[in-house]
Amino acid sequence: MPRDLRLRLITAFVLVASLSQMSHLPLAAVVLAALAVLCIGQVGPRRLLHVEGFVLLLFLMLPLTVPGTPVITLGPLSVSEQGLARAALIACKISASALVLLAFLGAVDPARLGAALHALRLPEPLVRLFTLTPRYVALIRDEAHRLRLAMRARGFRPTTSRHTWNSYGNLIGMLIVRALDRARRVDEAMRLRGFTGRMPQTALPRPTGRDWAMTALIGALAVMIGALDRI
Amino acid sequence: MMPLIDLRGVSLHRDGRGVLSGLDLRVMTGDRLAIVGPNGVGKTTLLRVIVGLERPDTGAVTLFGQSCRREADFRPHRPRIGFLFQDSDDQLFCPTVAEDVAFGPLNTGASPAQAHVAAIDALTTLGIAHLAQRVTHRLSGGEKRLVCLAGLLAMRPDVLLLDEPTNGIDADNMALLRRALVAYTGAMILVSHDQGFVAEMATRAALMRDGTLIAAEIHTHPHLHSHPHLHPKS
């Protein structure tokens, strides 16, 4: 994949777009297998598991809801062949796309990604939200953790009672109030250092020849997948 | 000589309570003023009024000879006044230290290369150049404070406003902070409970009481003292 993040974003987008259009199960399965072999070292299994949980849900729902030739009948429920095929196809496409995204962008620092998105002319406020969120989500999570510890230290044990719901309500309320307060103070600190609404961005270095070559290669791959699917 | 900061008859109410009442304050070039007083007496509010984060109900704020009333009046002066917050996490928001320190210079129109040089200079002055590529939210409390200060020094301010700079800072980073502030040649207003620190940094002091400042005296006298020390067991 290209080292340059702008090109990496574009190639990931093109590749996922082409994967999403596949309509034949055998091709989708081959593509998934190929991607799995290519990406196996780069993608942590935990992140992939989150995606597969959703896929499992599809396998539970689709065979029962898509009409077609029944394979197994259990009383009023029947598992259709078409439903199974549909679920398998979607599962292949989702897994393949997830592999691509995780391998291409999974390890990238959000701030670098933000800079690349900005360079691709995405709206400034969106990019700013994207880059500031991970920084402060971590802080708010820590705050929530400390508050919960403090509750436990005073003998709080969650049960199904009005007291528990009240306490959780207060906890969430307190988190929101603190987050708002912090947002205000951060904004003030930024204004004091001359911020007027535009994030200073350093220009990214130009993509190398190798980056362009990789981009062309991945683009060709995407076209090839699209073409094979048509045959 | 024109005062850098000039507050006259400043009053400010919050929740029906007078926080500042008819406060006068003048800071000249080279002044190092320590403001001392109990918690909640309005020391932080006073610093916030100086940079225009809060507007007084009555009274006049004049920065570098120019009267400031609206946000737009304060804006051009802010790069010349470095305000060190109590909570460093409020001040650090860029992913890496170098980027955070370069944020101010970039805002005031420096090119990325110039801003980078200014950032590295400021970090080197403080003796923390080795932190440049570290991720800001994984620094220790003391390191965060120093990086915040570097972010202010990179803008070459004429005045520093320091709000409890010694809170939550360990001995090693404290030594770096002391050295940097002693070397700093501009004016400063220092709000601190740390009396030793105040005596070392400030040239004059004021006591805050009932919403105004009362001139105070800094003096040193010898104490026969004893206090516990911790040393590793040999």
Interface residues (C-beta under 8 A of the other chain):
Chain A: D109 P110 A111 T131 L132 R135 Y136 A138 L139 R182 R185 V186 E188 A189 M190 R191 L192 R193 G194 F195 T196 P200 T202 A203
Chain B: V51 L53 R75 R78 P79 I81 F83 F85 D87 D89 D90 Q91 F93 C94 P95 T96 E99 A102 F103 G104 L106 N107 T108 P112 A115 T136 H137 G151 L152 M155
